Amino acid sequence: MTLKAALAFLLAGTLVGAAGLADKAAAQPAPYPQKVVTLVTHSSPGGGSDVFLRELSKYLGKYINATFIVENVQGGSGAKAVARTAGAPADGSVFYATTPTYIYTSLMSKPPKTYKDLEPLVNVFADSEIIYTRTDGPFKTLKDVVDHAKKERGRWGAANPASLERQAAEQLKRAAGVTPAIVTHEGGGDMMLNVLNGTLDIGIGEIQEVRSQLEAGKIRILATFNPERIPEKPDVPTVKESGFDVQLVKFRGLAGPKGLPENVTKIWDEAIQKVLADPDYKKTYTEEVLVPKFIAHKDYPTFVNDFATTTEGFLKETGAIK
């Protein structure tokens, strides 16, 4: 699957099976084999995956009869969180928040446990990657940032070294012909603070990470890496429209230890569709500019493996790995 095809697969169509599910939501949550489910993320509090899991967990209990807790396992650009999940029992009690980061970390740093040691469970969203800066700073457009980088190099912020945001920054550097320093962070919250205090010219991340500061008027979005403009932010141009041919979209889902039982995966397939159709949650994730993109358990492993193959090809082409 080419990168273009992967993007099309993520963005095309509407939520599979969502129509009418809100009206048919079960009066009682589905019985589940575990009383407590731990949702693991490599993000620090306030980071994209952390926000995703905490918001999702508020609604899961309506459809799955369990208590959901979020566990932040930082370190190794996601390697520790992957290892934590891979070592857990395959009984539906522990899941990891999947994003392209766990693919990049697996390919670039070759940790003891990789994406191959987890079983993709279900995809939930396609997430918009954005470039943002502080409102009271000198940059009004992405071109301003690039022009500054040509004169004074500059400093750009991204998530951990093995992340889609880091690769977005590297691809933008190459497309723009500039060499700014790329400063990586373990979480989006830390990066945003460095953008606000002027340490960084720009940050590359997700809207939910900067939402509070965006609403307060302290953050300005300069562009999105999406192939098309974000419907909720029609005035924000794409990176390509800004003159730089780079397009990326982030997936968000869940994975567990290898060998998940069918009774667990079936419950999650049904519950995620119902959660995405829930009017209250829909209002929340629409405000966060998350695009629902349900991929069922039977299809998600193929999607993840295809993404990994495409990513490995890009990393070899650019010399990031051999």
N, C-alpha and C positions, 0 to 999 in steps of 0.2 A: 504493500500500500504506500503510495507516495504521500509526502507531506500535504500536498494540495488535496489529495483524496481524503486523508485523515481529517483535515479541516472541514471538508464538505460533509463528511460523515457526522462530525460533531454538530455542525450548524444546521444541516438540512432537516426539514420536517418538523413535526411537532411532537410533543410528548406521547410516546407510544402507550396506548391503552388508557390515557388519562380521562378521556371524555366520559362524563357521567359518573366517575368514581366518587366525586365529592358528594353526590346525592345518595350514593350507595355505601358510604362509609359505615363500617360495622359499628353497632351500638356498643360492643365490647371488644377490647383489643384481643388479637389472636394469642392463643396459648403459646408459650415459648419455653424451651427446655432449661433456660437459665434465668435466675431471678435478677442478676446484675450483669450488665453488659458494659465493658470498658472500651471506649473509643479513643484510640491512641493517635497522637499527632506529633510530628517533629517540630511544629511551630511553637514559638513562644506565645504567651498570652497576648491576644490582640492581633496575632498573625492571621493570614487568610484561612488556613486550615483549622486553626483554633476557633475562629469566629464561625466558620462553616459547621463544625461539629457541635458547638454550643447552641447555635440556633436550631439545627436539626434535632438535637436531643430534646428540645422543649416540646416537640410534636410527636416524636416516635412513640412515646408511651400511650398515645391515643390508639395506636394500631398494633403495637407489640406489647404484650404483658410482661414488661421488665422495667427495671430502673437503669437509666443510662448515665454514665459518668465519663468525663473527659480527662484523659491523662496526658500531660505534656512531657514527652521524652526527648529532650534536646541533645544535640551533639552529633558530630560526624556527618553533617549535612543530611540528616535523616537516617543514617545507618543504625544508630542506636534504637530508634523507634521501630525500624523494620525488624531488627534482631529481637526486640521485645515481643513483637507480634508473632514472628516465625516460631519462637520458642514456647508460645502459649498452646493450650490444648485446642484441638480443632472441634470444639463443641458449641461454637456460637457465642462464647463469652468474651472474646477479644477481637477487635477489628482495627484496622489502620486506615487513616484517611489518605487515599491515593491521589497523587498529582504527578505531573511529569518529573518532579524532583526525585522520586524514588527510582525512576528509570535513569536519570542523569547520574545520580550518586552511584548506582550499581555499575554503570558503564565506565565512569571516570575514576572512581577510587577503589573499585573491586573489594568491597567489604566482605567479611565472612558470610553474611546473609544478604542476598540480593532480591530484586523483584521476583526472580524465579522461585524463591523459597516461600512466596505468598500466593494465595489463590484469590484472584480477583473475584469480588462478590457481586457488585452492581455499580454502575455509574449513575450519578445523580445530576450533575450540572456541567455545562460548558461555561467557563469563566473568562471575562474580559480582562486582558492585560492592558494596563495604562501607563503613560508617562505623566508624572505630575511634578509641580514645583510650588514654592511658596508664593502666595498672592502678592506679597510686598517685595518680592525679589525683582531682578532685572529682566526676567524672561517672560515674554508674552506668547511666544510661539516656539515650536520645536526648531525651526530655522534659527531662532535667536540662540538656542542652546548649542547648536552645531557651529554657528559662527563663532561663538565664544570658545568652543573647544578647538577651533582652528587657530585662534590667536593665543589662548592661554592654557590649552589642554583641558582643564576642568576636572570635576569629580562627579561621577554618576553612581547612584546607589542601586543595589540589587539584593535579592535574597541570597541564601547561602550559595557557595561556589558551584554546587551541582544542582542548579535549578533552571527552570525555563526562563525566569527573569534574567539570570546571568547570561544565558545564551541569547536572549533578546537584546541585551546590552551589547554583547559581542557582535551580533549580526548588524545592529544599528551602527556601531563603530565602523564596521567594514563597508557598509553601504554608503556611509557619509564621508568616509575617508579621513577619520579623525582618530586620535589616540588618547581619550580621557582615561584617567585612573578609574577602574571599576572597584568600588568598595562594597564588599559583601557583608551581610548581616544574618544572624540566626532567625530573625523575625521581622515582619513588616512594621511592627510598632517602633522598634529601635530605629529603623531606617527613616520612618516618617519624622521622628524627632530631629534627626540630623538634616533632613531637608528643611524643616521649619527653622532651625537655628542657623542655617546658611552654610553648614559644613559641606553639604552636597548641593550641586546645581539642580539635580533632578533625582527622583526615585522611580523605579519601575516595579509595579506591583498590581494589586487588585483594589477595586473601589471600596470593598467592605473594610479594608485595612485603614482607609483614610476618611471614611464616611463622616465621622464626627467633625473633623477639621474642615472637610469640604462644605458641610452644612454651615459651619461657623464662618465661612468665607476666608479661611486661612490657606486653603489649598486650591490650586488651579490645575485642571487636567489639560495637558497640552495635546495629547494624541492617544489613540488606541491602536494596538497591534492587530485588532480584528480585521478581517478582510473587508467588512462593511462597518459603517458608523453604528454606534450603540443606539438603539431606538430610544432609550430613556435620556440619552445625551446627544441629541441630533446636531448640536453646534460643535461637538468635538470631532475634529478630522481624524482620519486614519493616518498611520505613519506613512503608508504608501501615497495618500493624497498630499502629504507634506513633502513629498519628493524623495522618499527612501523606500525601496522595494523590500520591505520586511513584513511578513504576516505570521502571526502566531495566536493560538487559542489554547487555553488551559482546561484540562478535564479535572473533574472532582468526583471521586467515588469512594468505595470501601473495598478492602481486601482483608482476608483472614489467613490463618495458618492453613497449610496444605491439608486436604482431606475433609473439607466441610461436608457435613451430612446433608442429604437432599431435603430433609424436613426443615432444616435451618435456611437453606438457600431459597426454598419456595416461599417461606414466610417473608423473607426480605424482599423478594421480587414483588410480592403483592403489596407489602407495606409501603415501599418507596413510592410506588405509583399512587397510592392513596394519600401519602404525605404531600406529594407534589401537587395533588389536586385539592388539598385542604385550603379553603379560602383564606384563613388566617396566615398560614405559612406562605401561601402564594403572594400575599401582600408584602410580607417581609422580604422574600427573596427577589421580588420584582424591584423593590426599593434598593436592594443591594446589587442590582443589575446582573443577577445570575440567570442564565438561560437553562431551563429544565431540559435535560438530555438523558432520559432513562435508557440504559443499556442493561438488558437482563443478564443473569448469571451465565446462561448458556453462551452468550455472545461476548461478554466482557473480557474473558481471557484472550480471545482472538484479537480484539481491539487493542489491548495492552501490548501483546506480543508484536503486532504490526507497528504500533507506535515506537516500540523499542528498536525494531529493525530499522525504521526510518531514521530514528535519532542516532543510532550507531553509525549509519552511513554518513550522516551530516558531521558527526564528531570526527570521523576518520578523514573526511574530505577537508575539514578545516585544520587538521593536525592536532586536535585536542587529545585524541587517543590514537594508538597504532593498531 
